[in-house]
Amino acid sequence: MKKHIFILLSVFVVSCSQTPKKSTENPQFFGEFLYLSDAAVLNTGTEIYGVIIDEKMQELHNLCTPIKRDNYDMIYVYIKGTIEDNPAEEGWDKLIRITDIDSLVNPSDKSIIKPNN
């Protein structure tokens, strides 16, 4: 009996000490995205980031445009990206470079749009 308890206790201790590894290389973000002519932002609710205007940002903007109700409508998006310090004096302190677009939330009916499917 003592042997069984010792084995169960050992298994429990070993399983508790193994924490899942989170990838910080390409973190996920959820927030409101808006792009207006020369500036893009992502508001996560706790942080506001500038979004680097590149091909991936343009792709996200093109996906958001048909579901926007007006030019100033912010669209909820799930993206992956990397955080970079803003080298310029103007703008947000932190910038996101989008690496992958997971999905968007249609503001009209709250449906999830998966662009890669």
N, C-alpha and C positions, 0 to 999 in steps of 0.2 A: 504493500500500500504506500509506504513512504517513497518507494522508487517511482511509482506513478505520479505522485504529487511533485516530486523533484523534477521529473521529465516535463510535466505540464508547466511548472513554474519556469523552467529553463526555456521552453518554447515561447512562453509569454514574454519573458525578458528580452530574448533575441528579437522577436517580432516588433516589440515596442521601440527598440533602439534603432531600427532601420527606418529612417524618415524618407519619405518620397522626395526625389530630386526634382526641383523646378528648374526649367531652363530659363536662364536670364539672358541668354544669347538673343532670343527673339520673343520678347514678352508680348502678351495679348492685352489689348485695350478695348474698352467699351465706352462710348461717349457720343456726344452730339458733334457732328461734322458740319462745317460751313466753309465754302470757298466763294470769295467775292473778288473778282478781277485780278488782284495782285497779292492777296493774303488768304491763307487757309488756317483754320484753327480746329482743335479737338478739345471739347470740354468734357472731362470725365466725371465732373461733379466734385471732385476733390482737387483737381489740378487742371489748368488750361495750358495747352501746348500749342505752339506754332507748328504747322505741318509744312515740311519741305516740299516745295512745288517741283515735282518731277513727273516722270511718266506714270508711276503708280498712283500719285495723287490725282493726276488728270483722269486716270481710269476710274478711280473712286468718284470723282466729280461727275463723270459721264454716266455712272450707274445711278447717282443720286438725282440728277436733273429731271428725269421723267416722273419721279414720284414726289418731287417738291411741289408744295401748294403755291409758293411764291418765291422770289429770289432770296429772301431772308430766312426761309424755313431751314432749320437745322435738322439733319437726318441722323438718327441713331445708327451707329455702325459698330461692327466688331472687326477689328483689324489686328494685325501683328506688325511690330515695328521696332526700331531701335531709337533710343533717346540720345540726343546730342546736345551739347552746350551751344548756345547761340553766340557766334563770334561777334555779331554786330551789336552796337549799343542800343539800337531800336528794336522793338518787338519783344517777344516772350523770351524768358531766360532759357527755357528748354524747348527743343524742337524734336519732332518725331519724323523719322524717315520710314514711310510705309513700306513693308516688305511683302505683305500678303493681305488680301481682302477676304475676310471670312463671310460676312453677311451684312445686310442692311435691314432696317425695320421700316416698313411702309407706314408713314404717319396717318394715312387715311383709314386703314383697317387693322393696323398693328401686325400685319403678316410679315413673316421673315422671308427675305429674298436672299437666296444663295447664288451668287453670280457664277461660281465655278461648277455648278451642276447643270 
